[in-house]
Amino acid sequence: MEEVIPEIMEAVSREVPFELLLVFSFVLLFSLIFRRLGQPAVMGCFVGGFVLHLLSHFTGVDLTHHLQLESETIFLLIGILIFNEGLSVEMDYLVKNREEIAGLAIVGTFVGVALCGAILRVVFGLEWVVAIIVGTMLIPTDAGAVLAVLSRFGVEERWRSLIAGDSIFNDPISLIIFGLAVGAWHGESPDWTAAILRSVVASCVLGIVLGYLFYRIYRLLKDPVSELILSGMLFTAAFFVAEHFHMSGFLSVAVASIFVGNKKTLCMDEETVETLDRFWEAVAIAIEGYLFIMIGASIPLENLVRHAGLGLAAIAVVTVARSVTVHSLLWGLDRIFRQDIPWRWRIIVDLGGLHVGVTMAILLNLPKDLPMLEQIQVMGYYVITWSVLGLPFLGQFGLKCLGLKDGAPER
């Protein structure tokens, strides 16, 4: 039996279709198990990826050899994750929480990356540019798993929208900073302020224009199949037009998806809306599962054990940087704009900072000439592990302990 399993694995690894079938079987199986257990599907995707990683390690067979993708394709997949997230963000609550969301997603991202980079520089002695690159990998948040927990606990839409708004906008901002930092590492000298402003403003305008244009087309169609296809066309137009003109495709996609997502009930029937949401959710789960598996394949298991101390230290660094940023910004915004953000909810917003989607993409696309690359990859993997398997449960525990299970914003 010990000889049969490696032979089967070796046969599977020779063909792309078999590799794909194996990968998505693991994703489907474990995401289904965790959903049945009342937990977010992203947990199942991660565990499925880790189990496949263990299988590859102990059989000595690379089960994902043919599934490696170029960096451009991986970032395209992250754009799809952002698009799916934007379709479910409520515009009304974005507007009501605009000061907090802008503060967390824009100011908070810069502050968080800088603070995280500063700690990494002091603790590990990294160069500033390298520390910023690692900071952009560790700081971006993905609210999916925590939002599922908050919804199940009946938490008010205001607080869920605050976490979702922070997540969907800090991802593109982090990727813009990452691109500039990698350019600086390779010897480029961009005007950071001008480049960031150009990317942010132009991408938002493009996203609004495309969102409105496609909304008008949706009003004319009234055909469920065509409307589903059109959503794919919207993503393609928002991402590639922005990238072609050296803007941020991620930010353009975020804005366009939010615009259309909030108009979909005006131009689609209820069944089409549900189909659209389910389709993009399924695509997002498949992408997350693929990325988890690729990360496992790129980091040898022995490295995870050898550098476990660095991984745990990275979790501590990210926790400190995130907590200081969130609590200081929300406290300041509460004082300036009188937004009535109880301290209990600041804690929940802090715990809502999972580091998954963008962290995975950057981890897979770190410059190969970075110093301490092996250790940096392990740090990213440990932060992702803690985010997926630890923070959602900590969020549930926090809701109960703080008396916020019914969503009451007590002080």
N, C-alpha and C positions, 0 to 999 in steps of 0.2 A: 504493500500500500504506500510505503514511504517513497518508492520509486515511481509509482503510477501518477501521483499528484504533480510532481515536477514535469513529467512528460506531458500531461494534459495542459498545464500552464504554459509550457514551451510552445505547444501547438496553438494555443489561443493567442499567444503573443506575436505569432507570425503574420496575422491578418488584422487589418484595420477594423473591418466589421465586427470581428469577434471581440476585439479590445473595447470597441464602443458598446457592444452588447453587455460585456462584463461590467464596465464602468457604470452604465445607467441602470443595470440590475442592482448593483450595490446602492446607488443613490435612491432608487425607487423603494427597495426593501427597507432600508434603515429610516428614510424619511417617513414611510408609512408607519413603521413601528413607533416612532416617536410621536407622530400625530395621534395615533391611537392611545398613547400614554398621556395625551393632553399637553405635549410639549411642542415647541416650534419645529418646523421641518428642517431648519438650518442645523439644528443639533444632530438630526439623523444624517444629514449630508456630511457633516464633519466626522461623525463616528464611522460611517460607511467608508469614507476616504481613508481613515486611519486603519481600519480593518484590512482594506486592500493594500495599504502600505505595509502592514505586518505580513500579509500573505506574500507579497513580492520579496520582502526581506528574508523570510525563512525558506522560501522555495528557491531563492537566488535567480528568479526570472523577472525581467522588467516587463510588467504588464501594461505599460503605457508608452512604450517606445515609439509607436506610430502616432500618438495623440499630442505630441508637443506642438505648440502653436507659436507663431511669431508674436513679438511684443505688441505690434499694431492690432492683431486679432484679439489678444487678451484685453487690451484697453477698450476695444469695441464691445466685448462682452460686459465690461464694467458699465459702459454706456447703456446697455440694455437693462442692467440691474437698476440704474438710476431712473430710466424711463418707466420701468414697472413701479418703482416707488412713487414717482411723481403722479401717476394716474390716480392714486388713492389719497393724495394730500388735499385737504379742504382749504380752498382759497379764503373763505371767510375768516377762518382762524389764523391763517397766515397774516392777513391784514390786521386783525385784532392784536396779534402778537408780533407785529413787524419789528418793533424795537428790540425785543428779546431775541428773535430769530436772527435779525441782522447782526446784533451784538455777538451772539454765540457762533453763528456760521462764518462771519467775516472777521470781526475783531478777535473772537475767540479762537478761530483757527490759527491766525497769525501769532497770537499770544501763546497758544498751546504748543505750536510747533517750535517757537523760539524758546519757551521755557523747557520743553522736553529736550531740545537740542542743547541748551545750556547745561542741564543736568548730565546729559550723556557726555558732553565735553569735559566736565569737571570729574565725573566718576570714571570714565573710560579713556579719557585723553584723546578723543577724536578731534580731527580738524573741524573747523566751523562748518565748512560746506558739507562734509560727511555727516556731521551731527544733524544738520538741517535735513539732509536727505533721509536719514533714519527717522527724524521727527515727523516728516511728512508720511512715512510708512506707518508709524505707530499711532498718530493722533486721529486721523479721519474715522468717523463713526458710521455705523450701520444699525438703524433702529429696528430692523425687522423682527428679531426675536423678542426684544423687550416690548415692542408695540403689541405683539400677540399676547403677552402676559398681561399688559395693562388693559387690553380690551376684555380679556376673560375676567378680570377683576372689576369690571364696570367703571373704570376710571374715566373722568370727564374728557370730552373731545379736546378741550382747550389744552390740557397737559399732554395728551398724545400728539396733538398737532405741533406743540412746541418742540417735542423731541424729534418728530418727523421732519419738521422744517429745518432744525439744526442739522440733521443728518444729510438731507438731500442737497443742501447748499454747501456744507463744509467739504463734501467729497470733491466737487469740481475745484473749489478754491485750493484744496490740498494738492490736487493734481497739477494745477497751474504752478504752484510753488515748487513741486517736485521737478517739473520740466525745466524751470529756470535754474534750480539747484544743480541738476545733472549737467545742464549746459555750462554752468560755472565750473563744475568739476572737470569738464573737458576743455576748459580754457576760454570759454566764451565770456563776454563782459556785457550782458544785457542791462538796459535801464529797467530795473525791477519794478519801480513805481509805474512807469509809463506802460510797460508790458502787462502788468496786472490790471491796471485801469482799462486799457484797451480791450483785454480779453473779457473782463467782467461786463463792461458797459455794452460792447458790441454784441457779445454772446446773448445777453439778456434781451436786447432789442431784436435780434434775429429770432430768438425763441418765441417772443410775443408775436412777431409778424407771421411766422410759419404756423403757430398755434391758431391764430385768427383765420388765416387762409384755409387751413385744413378744416377748421370748424365750419366755415361757410360751405365747403365741399360736402361735409357730413350732412349739413342741412338739406342738400340737394339729393343725396343718394337714396336714403331710406331702404337700403338693402343690407341685411346682416353680414353676408359673406364679404361684400365689397367694403363694408365699414371695418371689418377685421383686417383685411388686406391694407386698407388705407392707414391703419395705425402703424403697420410696419413701414409704410412709405413715409409717414411723418417722422418716425425715428431715423430712418435713413437720410432724409433731407436735412433734419436738424443737426445730425452728427457730422455728415460729410461736407455739407456746405460750410459749416463753421470751421472744420479742420482745413478745408481748402483755402480759406481766407485767413488762416493763422489765428483763429479765435479758439475758444474752448468748446469743443463739441459736447463735453459733459454738461456744461452749464446751459448751453443752448437746448440740449435734450431735456434737462430738468425743467426749464421754464416752459417749453412747448408742451411737455406732458402734463404739467400742472394746469396749464391753460385749457387744454382739451379735456383733461380728466374732470374739470369742474363744469364743463359744458356738455358732457356726454349724455346726461339725463335729459337735456333739452333737444337733442337731435337723434337719440337712439331709444328704442323701446327697452323695457326692463330686462328681457331675456338677452338682448344683444349686449347690454352693459355687463351683465353677469358673465357672459361668454368671453367678452373682451378681458375682463379682470382675471378670470380663471386661466385664460390662455397665457397671458403675460406672467402670471404667478407661476405656472408650470415651467415656462421657459426660464424664469429666474431661479427656480429650485434646481433645474438641470445644470445651469451655469455654475451655481454655487457648488454643487456636487463635483462638477468637473474641476473647478479651481482647487477645492480641497484635496482632490486626488493628485493633481499636478504638483501641489506644494509638498505633499507627502513624498512623491517620487523624486523631488528635487533636493530633499534634505535627508541624508542617510540617518537611519535610526540611531546609530552610535553617536552621531553628533548631538542629537537631542539629549542623550544621556550624559555625554562628556561636558556639555555646556549648560547643564540644567541650572546651575547657579546664576549664570548670565540671564537665562530665560526668566527666572523668578525676579531677578533684579529689574529686568525690563518691565515686568508687570507692575512693580512698585513705582518705577519712574513714570509710567503712563498714568497710573492711578493718581499720583501726586500732581502731575501736570494738568490732568483733566479736572481734578477736584478744585485746585486753586483757581483755574481759569473760570470754571462754571460758577462757583460760589461768589467769587469777587465780581464778575460781570453782572450776574443776576442781582446781587446785592446793590451794586451801583445803579443798575437800570431801574430797580424798584424805588430807589431814593429819588432818581431824576424824573422818571415818568409816572410814578405812583401806580405801578401796574399790579400791585397787590400779589406778590409772589411769596407765599408762605415759605418759611425755612424748610419745612418738611418736603415741599415739592422741589426745592433746590436739590435736595438729596436724591430724589427720584430721577430728576433730569440728569444729575451726575451719573447715577447708576445706569441710565439709558444709553451711555456712550460705548456701545459695542464697537470693536475694531475688527471688521471682517472684509467686506468687499474690496475697497480700495487698498487696504493693507495687503490683501492677497495679491492683487495685481502688481503693486510696487515691489513686493517681495520677489515675485517671479521675474521682475525686470530691473533689478538692481544692477548698476554697472559692474561688470566682471572684474574691473581693476580696483574696486573699493578695498581699502585696508580692512582687515577683520571681517571679510565678507561672510565667512562660514559662521562666525559668532553672531553677526547681524541677522542672518537668516533664521538662526535658532531663536533669537530674541523676538523676531516677528511671529514665529510659529507659536511660541509660548503665550504671547499676547492674544493671538487669535484663539488659542485653546481656552484661555481664561475667559475671554469675551463670550464664546459660544457655550461653554459648559458651566461657567461659574456665575457670570453676571445676571443671566435671567433668573436663576434661583435666588441670588442675593436680592434682586429686585422684588421678587415675591415675598421674601422674608421682610424686606424693608417696608413694603406696603402694609403688611400685617402689624409689624411692630410700631409703625408710625400712625396707625389708625386711619389709613387712607384707602382701605379696601373698597369703600363705597364711593370714592372719588371726592370726598368732602375736603375742601381746601382749608383745613384747620391750621391755626398758627401754633 
